[in-house]
Amino acid sequence: MSSATKSSACESCANRTDACKPETCGHAEKNEQEMRIKANMGRIKNRIAIVSGKGGVGKSTVTAGIAIELARNGFKVGVLDADVSGPNMPHLLGVENKRMEADENSFLPVEAAHGIKVVSVEFLISSSDSLVIWRGPLRSSLINQFLADVAWGDLDFLLVDLPPGTGDEPLSIMQTLPLTGLIVVSTPSNLSILDVSKIVNMAKMLNTRIIGVVENMAYYECPTCGEKVYPFGEDTVKRLCERYGLTLLGSIPIDPANRGTDIMVSSEGSLSKGTGDIAHKLICMLG
Ligand SMILES: Nc1ncnc2c1ncn2[C@@H]1O[C@H](COP(=O)(O)OP(=O)(O)OP(=O)(O)O)[C@@H](O)[C@H]1O
């Protein structure tokens, strides 16, 4: 960073004292990154983090499905795969094995079908089975860099797929990114429901809006007779929403269409039932 940029970052610094030296101060770097995040994210109309209390409930699958439906409806969509230790988004959106290019100022997102802009740590590592073992602060600082230094451009929606739980990355995103709100994904199972309350409390503490809840793996529809079977219980997510005053955005069944490959983005490929309705609800609420 040039000393002129450092000086201007220093001017707005809350920690500034008369003894500050812009050339050596770490705060200036941080402030400058915050300014870049603000400018970059200011060009995105809706910034939404997709969260879950528990792993494996289908958060990434739901994120990819909503992104595709929004893009199919003509919206400009970006997806940030903030699950640094277990990135799946390139596979779900059919852009595995791609690399993220960079020019001298920014990273350039990989473009998936329907013009969806995708950013994932997987585009930076040698192969998709390479292991990323980084401690929390390093993972959070990479995510901040993706927010500050990726040329996202003007978008209608940025969907941030977070790792499950209330750890470093969810906290860091909620503190750094001016979020429009959260979408919480839960299955109807009791354990998944229990962990949603932790997310609700975290959102309250950080003053972050919960846009709504998606019920995933809600039921299974018999292909022969059409009967709906509810293996994890019926109406548990609906009751949870009533308890906390949350909007139920919709329910997605257990469906082979969600097998986690790029079939989701082929023009013939049909998305799982329910995803389209959820995207339309979001468009009505925020579009
Ligand atoms: N509605 C569904 N029907 C059938 N399979 C599903 C459905 N939703 C998700 N799956 C499958 O469940 C598995 C977990 O999904 P996914 O990776 O999206 O969960 P996740 O919550 O993002 O996991 P984590 O955050 O712990 O990595 C995947 O194999 C996915 O294909």
The ligand as a Tripos MOL2 file, in Angstrom:
@<TRIPOS>MOLECULE
LIG
   31    33     1     0     0
SMALL
NO_CHARGES

@<TRIPOS>ATOM
      1 N1        -32.9150  -32.3690   -0.6900 N.pl3     1 LIG1
      2 C1        -31.9510  -33.2880   -0.8000 C.ar      1 LIG1
      3 N2        -32.2370  -34.5340   -1.2750 N.ar      1 LIG1
      4 C2        -31.2690  -35.4710   -1.4050 C.ar      1 LIG1
      5 N3        -29.9710  -35.2630   -1.0710 N.ar      1 LIG1
      6 C3        -29.6340  -34.0460   -0.5990 C.ar      1 LIG1
      7 C4        -30.5970  -33.0010   -0.4460 C.ar      1 LIG1
      8 N4        -29.9530  -31.9180    0.0400 N.ar      1 LIG1
      9 C5        -28.6520  -32.2550    0.1720 C.ar      1 LIG1
     10 N5        -28.4630  -33.5330   -0.2080 N.ar      1 LIG1
     11 C6        -27.2100  -34.3080   -0.1560 C.3       1 LIG1
     12 O1        -26.7660  -34.2880    1.2060 O.3       1 LIG1
     13 C7        -25.3490  -34.1740    1.2760 C.3       1 LIG1
     14 C8        -24.9530  -32.9430    2.0940 C.3       1 LIG1
     15 O2        -25.3660  -31.7880    1.3730 O.3       1 LIG1
     16 P1        -24.5200  -30.4490    1.4080 P.3       1 LIG1
     17 O3        -23.0760  -30.6970    1.1510 O.co2     1 LIG1
     18 O4        -25.2360  -29.4720    0.5650 O.co2     1 LIG1
     19 O5        -24.7020  -30.0850    2.9540 O.3       1 LIG1
     20 P2        -24.0060  -28.9280    3.8080 P.3       1 LIG1
     21 O6        -24.9740  -28.5650    4.8650 O.co2     1 LIG1
     22 O7        -23.5380  -27.8430    2.9300 O.co2     1 LIG1
     23 O8        -22.7830  -29.7000    4.4030 O.3       1 LIG1
     24 P3        -21.4820  -29.0980    5.1700 P.3       1 LIG1
     25 O9        -21.7210  -27.6440    5.3930 O.co2     1 LIG1
     26 O10       -21.4190  -29.8790    6.4410 O.co2     1 LIG1
     27 O11       -20.3380  -29.3530    4.2410 O.co2     1 LIG1
     28 C9        -24.8610  -34.1240   -0.1710 C.3       1 LIG1
     29 O12       -24.4960  -35.4140   -0.5580 O.3       1 LIG1
     30 C10       -26.0870  -33.6530   -0.9640 C.3       1 LIG1
     31 O13       -26.0630  -34.1360   -2.3000 O.3       1 LIG1
@<TRIPOS>BOND
     1     1     2 1
     2     2     3 ar
     3     2     7 ar
     4     3     4 ar
     5     4     5 ar
     6     5     6 ar
     7     6     7 ar
     8     6    10 ar
     9     7     8 ar
    10     8     9 ar
    11     9    10 ar
    12    10    11 1
    13    11    12 1
    14    11    30 1
    15    12    13 1
    16    13    14 1
    17    13    28 1
    18    14    15 1
    19    15    16 1
    20    16    17 2
    21    16    18 1
    22    16    19 1
    23    19    20 1
    24    20    21 2
    25    20    22 1
    26    20    23 1
    27    23    24 1
    28    24    25 2
    29    24    26 1
    30    24    27 1
    31    28    29 1
    32    28    30 1
    33    30    31 1
@<TRIPOS>SUBSTRUCTURE
     1 LIG1         1 GROUP 0 **** ****
